[in-house]
Amino acid sequence: MKIFLASPRGFCQGVRNAVNLAEKALEDYKDSLPIYILGEIVHNKYISESLNKKGLVSVKSINEVSEGSVLIFSAHGVPPAYYLEASKKNIKIIDATCSLVKRVHQKIKKYAEEDYFIFYIGNKDHEETIGVLAECPVNQYYLINNKKDLENIKNNIDLERLKNKKITYLSQTTLNIKEIQEIIDYLKTEFNIEESENQDICYATRERQRAVEDLAKICDLVLILGSQNSSNSKRLKECAENVGCEALLIDSVNDINLKEVLKNKQNIAISAGASAPEILVEELLNKIKLI
C-alpha cells in the first residue's frame, strides 16, 4: 500500500493567526481567566478542546460574557453590531477574524453603499455568512446556498427592480471552487452581472482542493482530517468524491476502524482541512505503520 500526503494541507495562515492570538491571550490574561470565545476559534474539535482546557470558554452570545471580561471573536468574523454590544459591557475584544474574511466584509459594505444588488454565495448557517451579510441591508442581497437554489431564483427576485440596478456577486471564502464557478457562470448568463473585484475563495482553500483532487485521481481512498462543521474540510471530501474516489472526513484516527477502512486499498491519500493541526496527520500515519 502506498500513502500520498497532500501538499499543501492543514493550517492556513488565517487559522494559524487565530490560534496564536488565542494562545497569547491565555498567557497575557492568565491571572484573570476565564477568557471567552464566541463560538469556536476555528472549526476544529481538537483545537477547541485544547484551548478550553487552558481556560478558554466558548459562549453562544455576548450576553453570556461577564462585564469587563476578555472576549475573542473567531476567525470567521462577526456582525458589526457585536462590537458595539461588547463595548457597552466594557468587554475587551481580541479580534481573530481572518484578513481575507475581513476583505469580504469591506467589499459587501462598499457595494451596499454604492447601491449594488449583491448575490452572495454561502452557507446560510455559517458564522462567516452571517457576519458578512450583517454588513448589508436585507433588500440589497440575495443568498444562494448551493446550485439547487438557482432552480427557482427568478421566482424569488423582483426582476423588474433589478433592471435599474448594478449587480455583482460575493461568496464565502471556504466553498467548493468548481461549484462556485458554476453558480457564477449561471448568474452571468441570466443577469447583467458586473465582475466582482476578485474571487473570494481564499488561496488556501483553492490550493488544498486542487491537491486533494489531483491525488484522488490516482488513489482509491482519501482520508481528510477535519471536523464535520468545518466548511473547508467538507469541501475537500467533496473534491475527492467528485472525481470518483472514496473519501472519509474524520476528526482523528480514533473515529474509524483503521484496519477495516484500509482493507484491500492499494493507494491512499491523506490531507487535512485548513483548521486541522498537523499532529492529527502524524497520529494517523503512526497508527497506519502499526497495521
N, C-alpha and C positions, 0 to 999 in steps of 0.2 A: 504494500500500500504506500502510495506517495502522498505527502502532505504539502500543500501550497499555502503560503502565508500571503494574504493580500497586502499590498503596499500602494497607497497609504491605508492605515486603519487606525481605529482608536481615537483618542483625544484630538479634537481640533483646537485651534488657538482660543476661540471663544470659551470653550469648556474649561480649558486649562486656566485661563484668566479668572473665570468664575470660581473654580475650586480653590485657586491660590488666594483669592480675596476672602473666601470663607475661612480658610486656614489661618490667614493673617488676622482676621477679626477675632477668631477664637483665642489667639495668642495675645493680641492687643487688649482685649477686654476680658481676660481670664478672671479678673477679680470681680467682675460684675455679670457673671453668667446667670441665667441663660441668654444666649443671643438667638434672635428669632429669624426664621426664613419663611417667606411667603411661598408656600408650596414646596417644591424641591429645587435645590440649587441648579441641578441638571436632572434629566430624566434617567437616572440610573440607580437601581436598588442598592448596589454595593457602596457607591459613593454616598448616598443619602444616609444609609445605616452607619457608615463610618463617621460621618460628621455629627449625626445625632448622638453617638456615644461620647463625643468630645464636648457636647453641650449646646449643639445647635438644635433648636426646637422648631419643628415645622408647624405652621398655622395656616388656616384657610382664609382668614380675613384679618385686617388690621385691628378689628375690634378685640381680637384675642391678645393683642400685644400690649404689655403694660406701659403706662405713660413714662416717658423718659428713657425707654429701652433702646437697644440697638436692633435694627431690622435690616435684613438683606433682601433686596429684590433680585430674583433669579436671572439666569442667562436669557430667559425667554422674554423678558420685558413685562411691563405692566401698563395699564391705562394711566394717562396723565393725572387723573383725579386722585390717584393713590398717593402721589407726592404731597398734595395739599392735605389730604386726610391724615397722613403721618405727621406733618408739621404741626397740625392742630393739637396733637398729643405729645409734642416735643420729642418725637422719636428721631433718633439719629439714623439716617438712611445710608446704607452701603449699596451702591448700585452696581450689580454684576451683569447688567444687560449686555449681551453680545453687541459689538460695534456694528456688525452687519444688520442685526435686527434694528438697532437704533437708526440706521440709514433708511430702512423701510418706513419707520415712524416718521422720519423727516420728509420722505417723499410723499406719503399719503397726505400729510398735513399741508404740504406745498400745493399738491394737486387740488385739494379741497378748497384752499384759499383762492386758487385760480379758477374755481367753478368748473372743474372737470367732473365727469361721471366716471367712477372707477369700478372696474371689475376686479375684485380681489379673490385670488385662488388660494384656498387654505382650509384647514380643518376647523369647523365652527367651534369645537370644544377645546381647541388647543390654546394654551396661555398666550402664545405669540400672536395668534389671530385675534384673540380678544383684546390684547393690548394695542395692536396696530389699528384695528377698526374703531377703537375708542377715540382716536385722533380725528375722526371724520364724521360729519353729520350723517345720520342714518339714511337720509334721502339722496345721498350722493354716492352710494356704493351698492354693489350687488355681490353677494358672497357665493362663490362657486366652490363646493366641497370636492367634487370629482367630475369625471366625464359624464356620468349619468345625469348630473344637473343640467347639462346642455340640452337634453331632450325637450324640456319644457321652458327653456329660458325666455323665449319670446312671449310666452303667455304670462310671464311673471313680471315683465318690464313694460313701462309706458313708452312704447316705441315712438310715439308722436313727440313726446318730451325730449327724447334723445336726438331728434333731428337738428335741434339747435344747440346741442351740447358738444363740447370737446370730450373725447372718450379715451381712456387709457386703461392699463392693467397693472397690477402688482401681485406678488404672491408671497406666501410663507416661504421661509428660507430652506426648509428641510424636506421638500417634496420630491417625487419621482420626476427626473428630468424629462423623460420621454412623454409621460402623461401630461406634464405641464405644457410641453411644446404642442401636443395635440390640441389642448384646450385653447392655447394662444392662436394657433392656426385657424381654428373654428371662429374665434372672436374676430379675427382679421377678415375672414370671409364674409361674416354676417353683419359686422358693424364697421363704422368708419373710425377705426382704431388708430390712435397716434402711438407710435412705438414708445415703450417705456424707456427711460434713460439708460437702463442696463438691466440685465437679468437679475432677479432677486435670489434665485437659488444660490446658496453660498458655494464658494470654490471647494471647500472641504467636502460638502455633500456630493458635488459633481465628481470629484476625484475618487471618492470611496465607491460610488456607484459604478463608475467605469471599471475600477479594479476588480470588483466582485463580478461584474458581467463578463469580463474577459476570462476570469478563472472558471466561472460557471460553464463556459463553453467547452472546457476540457476536463471537467470533473463530474462525478456522479453524486456528490453531496457537498453542500456548502453549510458550514456552521457559523452562524452570526452571533457574537456575544453582544448582548444589549437587552434592555428591559422592554417589556411589552408596551409601555406607554411612551417609548422613545420613537418619535416620528422618523428620524433619520435611520434608526436601526431597522424599523419595519420596512422602510423603502429598500434597504439592502437585501432583505429577504425577497422582496418582490422582484428586484432586478435579477436575482438568480433564477427564480421561478419563471420569469418571463422568457428566458432562453431555454426552458425545459429541464432545468436542473432541480433536484430535490434540495430543499433548504429548511433549516431549523433556526429559530430565534430563541436563544436561551440566556438567562441571567448569568448562569455559571455551569460548569461541567456537572454540578450536583443535580441539575434539573433533568438529566437524562440517564438512561441505562446505556452508557457509552459502548459497551461491548456489543449490545444488540443493535445500536444505531450504526456502528461501523461494519456490521456483518456483511460480507460479500462486496464491500466497497473497494474499489481499486485506487481511485484518486479523490482526495477530499481537499477542500479549501477552507481556510479559516479567516474570518475577518471580525472586526469589532466596530460597533457604532461609534459616532463621534463623542459620545458621553461615557463610553466604556473604557476603564483603565486597562493597561497592558498586563497587569497582574492576572487578570481573568484569562487572557490568552496563554500566559505561562502555565497557569494551573491546568488548563485543558491539554496543553502539549505534554506536561508531565504525566497526566493520567493516561494519555494515549501510549506513552512509552512503556507503561506497566502492563499493557494488554498483550 
